[in-house]
């Protein structure tokens, strides 16, 4: 068996390429700007260049490299290697990226959605290590979802696994997908920021205003937690409500998949146990059949931005 | 390969056992009352008796029978054959039904949730025949869910696949599971009946009152459709709202799984195209990425009560 793999994390801002060994350690990691507005072949050629450069710097021969795995934002057809649709790239629809890279690199290329790759990476070497199943929710600009089952990515059909685009409050806040009331519209980092802005605006005495320097456009996902810890009741109410919404979203995922672990990732997760403890309890209380059936713990993803790269490499079998 | 299988559909009211051939035809089907209040071993012994009787009546020898598959309501551990919890049976918690039946019958016994079996049966011989993936929602007293992926039941972990127990309107109607606002609380046949009763009560002129003989406890899932077809606007509003709620629920399932087909079953599905046409369109309009990615059709399950029995037999490989 060939001992090394190349992992690619294709993002809207940067392309990262790394060489990963059989123990899921990254030997070399390189990065370059994506230039997401360019024609897709230019982006693809940069991926090829970066991958080969990483291989060379790691001192790994092509013969010792089992293949290339790549995580990509948006909707990916894992079977055909097509990027069906991604709003991170200009005019990418049904782009045959996988087959182009396979030909250019002369190596097998496997692809999946970036959140799927992150979930797989966390199972291989992160906060879900040793678990055969995990659901990951990425709390960022939006809410992404990745599912690992029996140690592999559960892809669903093309366009599936959009876990953030399921209803939390039918008819509620407008979501980026065009529907109203999706989990993403309540549980993303952006949603938390919006919730904190509204609360701070309604309560001029809230410490959150001060922490924003009087300008609510400076609000970020950390400020409500900082203000709550300093005793600000308005901020605490924002956090409490956010935890209920996120708790409901995670309970949904537990009722659907009942994985061994639920992971959350994103900047807001720097809060650690302030999130995981109440969320784990919320799931225990609210999941189907209550305490009769064990519920999974909620944990913070631990690999940060390396999760996607390691997980992408794990796509190569 | 042994050409015949036994399928068991264990329900809260009746036990059904059948012998199924390699073409998924039922050769013989027998049934007896479940007696769900009895100790589980008495129920199990009746299953054994019924299975062997079906085999005998079909003229099939044990040597020609590959094994037994059984669908069971509630939470089933498909790996261990335990019924973890089922509110259809008195005091059934972690009942080792699978191993007991395996020993008593001297044949391999596979188990799954009854909605999973129904989905598998519909893929093998019903409305999803030829599809490698399908999501089935059963609209009855509650909302059950079954998922077939790559031609097999996707089990999730024990306690998972409770698709009806995911949020539609956080904080909304109380659900049988103890949470508020689940899909089941809006989309079950019982929920439709409740919605129709409320609307009829609020509008004494509505035809629905007359069709209930003046007693709203006579409301059923057919009356609002009948009244709407006769031009009753209040009934039409009930149907329109029900279709939106069910459309949202199905859109969630499409965004999660993106199966090849979505099936619905239950008494209310006698309405046929009155449901499937608007629901298919609703999903096309509202699923993630809209019309950029194909969405599955919504169809009515076609095997009726035989789906569970045929699907159970299909659990045996």
Interface residues (C-beta under 8 A of the other chain):
Chain A: X75 X84 X85 X93 X133 X154 X156 X157 X158 X159 X160 X161 X162 X163 X165 X166 X167 X168 X169 X170 X171 X177 X178 X179 X245 X248 X249 X251 X252 X254 X255 X256 X257 X258 X259 X260 X286 X287 X288 X289 X290 X292 X293 X294 X295 X296
Chain B: X75 X84 X85 X93 X133 X149 X154 X156 X157 X158 X159 X160 X161 X162 X163 X165 X166 X167 X168 X169 X170 X171 X177 X178 X179 X245 X248 X249 X251 X252 X254 X255 X256 X257 X258 X259 X260 X286 X287 X288 X289 X290 X292 X293 X294 X295 X296
